Amino acid sequence: MSAPEVARSVFRSLACVVMLGSAGLIVTLSAQPPLVPGSDIPPVEVLVDCGDGDSLQAVVSDNPSRGRGKGKKKGRRRGRIDPDRPLVVTIRGVCQENVEIRRDSVVLQGESPADGISVSSGTALLIPQARKVGLQHLTVYGPGAGIGVHLQQGASANMEGVRVTGFGVGAYLTGRSGSTVSDSAFDGNGSGLFLDFNAGLFLTDSLVELNGNGVVAVGGSSAAVAGTSVLQHNGVGLFAGRGGSGELQGGVRVGENQVGVL
């Protein structure tokens, strides 16, 4: 069977919705998301200055504080953050720390697209169970191993304008987690995006290139891809198997991979 025939049989045409499983997990692509998706409560807005010693983890933890480190910059608010209000965190610079988000209604955004998180090992950004998480206009830098962004245990997140580079797996979605990803890039990873254990993904207008594998959906997971380039992989560009499924909408470019679609 030719690659186009495989693509048609495995990655079927789809509108911008993915539904999977009896639990009816629905992943939809929203246009410009609000500061905190799905919330009409005014958020708490916090600036985390990585170069001034601020801690991103301290801000997004279950008992959040203003995350002041050793820096002495004047005019910055300190003290506790109301855990019941949505939270918008602007990251200035690159924070060298592993971060875990368990609370709902959190947005992390870079002050510039090169700002974000860098780690020397492990998972850079772990999101277990949390809903209404947003990652916007930031970069997650890896050491050549580990996981960039890991959604698990039913977590949900929107990623827009995000770059994930230098990990064993760029974005790892497991345990009925779901994500919409737009205008983002995954490069230099073992796998760009990997879905397992009934996860759901809608990937649009993005670039997946120079990974070992591009987008992989297994274990009852479902991936939908639209308007995205999947290029130059040593392995498979788009893979759906072992109980996983995938669907192509329009405008997908697959090229210069060892195997395009499988």
Secondary structure, DSSP 4 states (H G I P E B T S, - for coil): --HHHHHHHHB----SEEEETTTTEEEE--SS--SSTT--SPPEEEEEEGGGT--HHHHHSSS-B----S---TT---SB--TTS-EEEEEESEEES-EE--SSSEEEEESSTT-EEE-SSSEEEEEES--SEEEES-EEE--SSSEEEEEETT-EEEEES-EEESSSEEEEE-TT-EEEEES-EEESSSEEEEE-SS-EEEEES-EEESSSEEEEE-TT-EEEEES-EEE--SSEEEEE-TT-EEEE-SS-EEES-SEEE-
